[in-house]
Structures are given as C-alpha cells and as structure tokens.
C-alpha cells in the first residue's frame, strides 16, 4: 500500500466514512500486526507519534458517546465500534510511519556505508603472442590487431577476439603458444583457430597454439573458463588444468581451476567429457560436475546454471558460504574483504544479482538474506 493510500484509509476510519471493503482491509491488517508484533519503528518514534494521535482518538471516542445518546438501540456497540476504528487507525498509522522511519534510517545507513561504491569489471585482458609481442586488449581498437605465425588476429565490435589461420604451412612449422591473461576485474571471449569459443573469467591465464597440429588439440588453463568446443571426432580437444586433463570431442563445459578454489571443478552442459587425474579417470554426463581433490575425483549432480552464472552476466548463489562469495566478488570487483566477525557464525546465502551492477547492489542482497553489514572504504570491504 502506498503512503497516500494509507493516509486516506486512516482518515476514513477517523471520520467514520470507511467503506465495508476498507473496514475489512484494516481489520485484517491490524489483526496480523498484533499477532506478529510486527513493528518497524523504535520505541521513541512510536511514543512520539502515539501522543499526537491519542488526542484525536479520545475526541472520536467522546464524539461517539455523545452521538450514541440520540440513537435508539445499541449505543454501546456504536461507541465500541468508534473506539476500535480509532485504535485500528492508530495501529495502522504507527506501522506505516514506523516502516517509513525504518526504511529511511536503513537507506541513510547504507548511503554512508556504501559511499565509496565500486564499479564492476569488464572486457579487459593482455594478449601475449607466440613471438613475444604484448597487446593490451582493453585499449586496442576494433579491427585487425596483428598477423603472426600464419595467424590473423582481429578484435570484433562486440569485443570478441578472433584467431584465423591464413597460412597453414607457416603455422605447422612452429608450435609456440599464445597466451591471454585476464586481470582482477577482467573477462574476455576468444574464438580459437579451430572455431572453438572460449569465455575467460577474471584472474585467468589461457594458452593455446597458433595451429592445432597432430592428433590432439591441446590448450592450458589456470583460472576459470567456459568452452564450446568445435566438433572434430578425429582430433580430441584436451584442456590441461590444475592436476587434471579434460578430453572432449565437441561439447559445452566449464572448468574452475583457481588456486584458492576447493578442488578443480568441471561442469558439463552438453555432450560428454573424460576427466583424467593422477588417481584415475571419470566420464561425466550433462548436469554433472566432477571435483578433483588431491588425487580423488568425485562426481555430483548439479544445476549447471550456477557454474556458468559469470558467463551469463550474473552472480547466482544457492546456500553458498560467505568466504566462497567473497572470493568471487574479489576477483570481479578487485576488492579485498576484511572480516570483523567469525566465519563459522556466518549463514549461507542464496539469491541472484547482475554481475554488471556496482558492488553495493550485491552487498545489499547479501544484507537482506543474512544478519550482516558491509562497509566500503576504497578497495577494502569490511564485514561486520
């Protein structure tokens, strides 16, 4: 209910012109508030508003008593009704005003705590070519960036980095790797020479050859990336990451191999992949996630949407711990978290928010789902 509507409803109750529908609305509302003790204002605010309203309630009660003298039938019922009307209006008004006070105070508190808001990351990366040249993709213009080792490299208008083989003979002579590195607060999308699409998350290093020679298509990953592999049944695509190899023919999957992650996670969306570790190998199906801990590979059923939320421009949490969430926010916003509370006292969090909002929007969502407050000071976020 909007504030003006609430005020109008209160006035109708006070002057005795409330309709049957309005009576029902207020009766239901008051009953719920009294049963739940749902007060948003502090005691001082309630007392101050209550004193102002008391005189008007008493006046309505006396007016009802005087009017009832001229009514044949049930004067006590009319008097009681007027008293209930005034009292109900008082409760409703206190709830509305109290709620407004609470919202105002919470907004002012957050405005102060979030004064140094932090903007989201974006398409930022450094390309190091096989010949040693470095190109800052953040500053480079669209169009052709370089030609090297039989490759033509272009940056599309949407930021996509495209590698095209223009001379297979030259490319086959050497097998040196090109490397793309995304910083904290960076991401990038790459189209490899074989047509495979790769999305790189923040703080990620990805290496690949200028040309895929031989039986297998080898690439290396340190960080997180989502792959849509171009199908080639004669040349398996193999991703080498932290203590594991992922072999595919043509499929969609995500690998999280950050050093500070709890194990290396591979999540499959389409097709089939084989996970190889020092302790053995596993084949996973769509909707499954393998987790490599040490030499052990475990497979769990998951919702892949939570694994590729970053690729889809979102933060999605489901019963996720605060330390895990802070790691993700640190990588994307380039901030450092300082804890003024014990980790074990923190609840798990669920919810979703755009990855391209300022960090304050994410923190607001977390505050709404847990007993926690955040304070932004430059690139440091304190948790209390």
Phi, psi and omega in degrees: 000133179287158183301315182297321178296319179296317179299317181295320179295319178299316181297320178300320178293319182291325181262003174078020182253013181295138177283170179300321179294318179294322177300315181296318180301311183292317180302315180295318182295313182297317180300317180295316181297318182291321180292320184270350185052047188271079182252133180258336181278156174279173188296322181296320180293320179297315183297316181298314180290325180297321179297319180294325184278337185301316181300321181289325178295314179299319180298318179295322180294315180295320179298321179293322179294319179293319181292330183289340179296334182263007183250128178271128177134261189233075181298324182295323179296317180295315180299314180299320181296316179296322179294318178298319179301310182295316180295319179297318178298322179296314179298314180299315181297317179299318179295315181295308181296317179299318178298319178296319177300315183296316179297316180299313181296318180295320179295315179297321179297314180293322179303319180288316183289333182255021184301326181258062184298155182242129181285157180287170176283190182194195181283094180223133180192162174243128176258122175250114184282164181299334180272005176099348179292144179244133180235124176278106184289342179292322185262343185289147179278165177289156182112194183290130179258322183192162171230123184205140173050043179078013180242145169249130184242123181232152174249117181284167182299329180274007178094352180296133177263121187246125176253122181235132178282123179248344179212095183294329180297313179294318184297326184284343182290325182234150177233069176257147184271144167264149183227133174245129181236124176260136179276181170300130183082017180238158174206162177199155179241134186231139173251109184286166182303333180270002180097353178295137177259136181227130175253125181255131176276178181296154178053051183232143176239127184227127182237144181203154181281162177293331179214138181276096179271161172076197187286322186247155175255101185264136170221163180233142183226134171228103186132226181223139179207151175248133185242138165238096191278132176293131185287132176202093187296341180272348182224090179303145178262124185237125177256119177263119178228194186305105175062019179208163172231136178246120183249129180220163173257321178183110188193175179242125181202165180235138177237127174247106183235032177299146180297326183266011175276156178280083182085168177265121186253130175238120184243127184258132177254328184207141176088217182209141178225153177248126179258125179243128175229178181297332183265005180142199181215157179221148172250128181245155181250167178305137182087007178244155179226129174263143177233121180262112175250113182061245178252008183255132178250122176247145181240131180229151172279133183219169169266108184301338182301330180283336179280330182248023178303320181298320180294329180267011175077031182225162161249122178234124182238140174222107182050045183262143182286154179297317178303319179295318179295319181297324177299315180295317180292324179299316181294319187277322183260354179067034181248166176241133180263139176239126183264126172255010177227163180280136181304317186292345178272352183278138177282171171275160187235147176223146179150177179215151180202154181296138178288345183258011170277160171298159184298333181300326180293323178291318181295323177300316180299318180293322179295326181288335184257358180206160180278081189205152177225147180240144178232121182264125176224095185066236179260018178244129178244119180264135181252126180230000000 
